């Protein structure tokens, strides 16, 4: 995970905007179902989209259209003003994975991002950011979310068993050490709140 050294701001320091939490598949990797992941801070698409497109416009070309599944977005605006232009927004309930965002760049291509729920635990969000940008994975957005949920349940079960073991003196008797079920992922991961973007993955054909 990327580490960032921060310092306490002074009265003279101008306020800085919150960093974008995103990971992208490396350039030149084989085409995958996902090109990365985005971890927004809220489910307000109109408020979150400008920061996302501000970064992606310089990497992928101007983003002109975005589609989402409205299952996890309370309001889906038809258009969102971003820096210097307007992004059209579409919603598809049946045809689109509820945890996926599709982005189109005019005459360039399309990309698909896993959208991590804003309330996700930072440790699991980091795992999802890395997993979605791993070019060796072939999981859909919902499959990755289901895998994270399953691993999270197993982790909670382990903690419960460990607590019972401790209460019965297991560690004092030389019991097995506790282990985390968060698997290692070698793909680039964003720090929190730092941003570390991998080189963008080539666009899929529209």
C-alpha positions in Angstrom: 0.0 0.0 0.0 1.3 3.5 -0.8 2.3 5.5 2.3 2.1 9.3 2.5 3.8 11.5 5.1 1.5 14.4 6.1 2.0 17.4 8.3 -0.2 19.5 10.5 -1.6 22.4 8.5 -1.0 26.0 9.6 -3.3 29.0 9.3 -1.4 30.0 6.2 -2.0 26.7 4.4 -4.8 26.8 1.8 -7.4 24.1 2.3 -6.7 21.1 0.0 -9.5 19.1 -1.7 -10.0 15.6 -0.6 -8.0 13.1 -2.6 -9.6 10.7 -5.0 -9.5 7.0 -3.9 -9.0 4.9 -7.1 -6.9 2.2 -8.6 -6.3 1.4 -12.2 -5.0 -1.7 -14.0 -1.5 -1.3 -15.4 -0.9 -0.4 -19.0 -0.3 -3.2 -21.4 -2.1 -5.9 -19.3 -4.5 -8.3 -20.9 -8.1 -7.1 -21.2 -10.1 -7.8 -18.1 -13.7 -7.4 -17.1 -12.7 -4.5 -14.8 -10.2 -1.7 -15.4 -9.9 -0.7 -11.8 -12.0 0.5 -8.8 -13.3 3.7 -7.3 -14.1 4.3 -3.7 -16.4 7.4 -3.5 -17.1 9.1 -0.2 -20.9 9.2 -0.7 -23.7 8.0 -2.9 -24.3 11.5 -4.3 -23.3 10.9 -7.9 -23.6 14.6 -8.8 -21.1 15.6 -6.1 -18.7 12.7 -6.6 -18.5 12.5 -10.4 -16.6 15.8 -11.1 -13.6 14.7 -9.0 -13.5 11.3 -10.8 -13.7 12.7 -14.3 -11.1 15.4 -13.5 -8.5 12.7 -13.1 -9.7 10.4 -15.8 -10.0 13.1 -18.5 -6.2 13.5 -18.5 -5.6 9.8 -18.5 -8.2 8.4 -20.8 -9.5 11.4 -22.8 -12.5 13.4 -22.0 -15.2 11.3 -20.3 -18.5 12.1 -22.1 -20.9 9.5 -20.7 -21.3 7.4 -17.6 -23.8 4.6 -16.9 -24.6 3.1 -13.5 -27.1 0.7 -12.1 -29.5 2.8 -9.9 -29.8 0.1 -7.2 -27.1 1.8 -5.1 -27.5 5.4 -6.2 -30.5 7.2 -4.6 -30.5 9.8 -7.4 -29.1 9.5 -10.9 -28.9 12.9 -12.6 -29.2 12.9 -16.4 -26.3 15.4 -16.7 -23.4 16.4 -14.4 -21.4 19.6 -15.0 -17.6 18.8 -14.7 -14.5 20.8 -15.5 -15.2 22.5 -18.9 -17.9 20.2 -20.1 -21.0 18.1 -19.2 -21.1 14.3 -18.6 -24.2 12.6 -19.6 -25.4 9.9 -17.1 -27.5 6.9 -17.9 -28.9 4.2 -15.7 -29.7 0.5 -16.5 -31.2 -1.7 -13.8 -31.3 -5.0 -15.6 -28.3 -4.8 -18.0 -25.6 -3.4 -15.7 -23.9 -4.9 -12.7 -25.0 -3.0 -9.6 -21.5 -2.5 -8.4 -20.1 -1.4 -11.7 -19.7 2.0 -13.4 -19.2 2.2 -17.1 -17.3 5.2 -18.5 -17.2 6.3 -22.2 -14.7 8.6 -23.8 -15.7 10.1 -27.1 -13.9 8.3 -30.0 -11.5 6.6 -27.5 -13.2 3.7 -25.8 -14.8 2.5 -22.6 -13.7 1.4 -19.2 -15.4 -0.4 -16.3 -14.8 0.4 -12.7 -15.8 -1.4 -9.5 -17.7 1.0 -7.3 -16.8 0.3 -3.6 -19.6 1.3 -1.2 -18.6 4.5 0.7 -19.1 2.8 4.1 -16.7 0.0 3.4 -14.1 -0.8 6.1 -10.7 0.8 4.9 -8.9 -2.6 5.1 -11.4 -4.3 2.8 -11.7 -1.2 0.5 -7.9 -1.5 0.1 -8.2 -5.2 -0.8 -11.0 -4.4 -3.3 -9.0 -1.6 -4.9 -6.1 -3.9 -5.4 -8.2 -6.9 -6.6 -10.1 -4.9 -9.2 -6.9 -3.5 -10.7 -5.2 -6.9 -10.8 -4.9 -7.9 -14.5 -4.8 -11.6 -13.6 -8.3 -11.5 -12.2 -11.4 -12.2 -14.3 -14.1 -11.5 -11.7 -17.1 -9.2 -12.2 -17.7 -6.3 -9.8 -20.4 -8.3 -8.0 -18.2 -11.3 -7.7 -15.5 -9.3 -6.1 -17.9 -7.8 -3.6 -19.3 -11.3 -2.8 -15.7 -12.6 -2.3 -14.9 -9.7 0.1 -18.2 -10.3 2.0 -17.4 -14.0 2.4 -13.8 -13.3 3.5 -15.1 -10.7 5.9 -17.6 -13.2 7.4 -14.8 -15.7 7.9 -12.6 -13.1 9.5 -15.4 -12.2 12.0 -15.8 -15.9 12.8 -12.1 -16.3 13.4 -12.2 -13.3 15.8 -15.1 -14.9 17.7 -13.3 -18.2 18.0 -10.2 -16.3 19.1 -12.1 -14.4 21.8 -13.6 -17.7 23.2 -10.1 -19.2 23.1 -8.7 -16.3 25.0 -11.4 -16.4 27.6 -10.6 -20.1 28.2 -6.9 -19.4 28.6 -5.9 -20.7 25.2 -3.1 -18.3 24.4 -1.6 -18.8 27.9 -1.6 -22.5 27.1 0.3 -22.0 23.8 -2.6 -21.9 21.4 -2.2 -21.2 17.7 -1.6 -17.5 16.8 -4.5 -15.6 15.2 -4.3 -14.9 11.5 -6.0 -12.5 9.2 -8.1 -13.8 6.3 -7.5 -10.7 4.2 -5.6 -12.2 1.3 -2.5 -10.6 -0.2 -3.0 -8.9 -3.6 0.0 -7.8 -5.6 -1.8 -5.2 -7.8 -1.2 -1.5 -7.0 -3.3 -0.2 -4.1 -4.3 3.3 -3.3 -3.3 4.6 0.1 -5.9 6.2 2.3 -6.3 9.1 1.9 -3.4 9.2 -0.5 -3.8 8.6 -4.2 -1.5 6.3 -6.3 -2.7 5.7 -9.8 -1.3 3.0 -12.0 -0.7 3.7 -15.6 -4.1 3.5 -17.3 -5.2 0.3 -18.9 -5.9 0.5 -22.7 -9.5 1.3 -23.5 -11.9 -1.4 -24.5 -13.5 -1.1 -27.9 -17.0 0.3 -27.7 
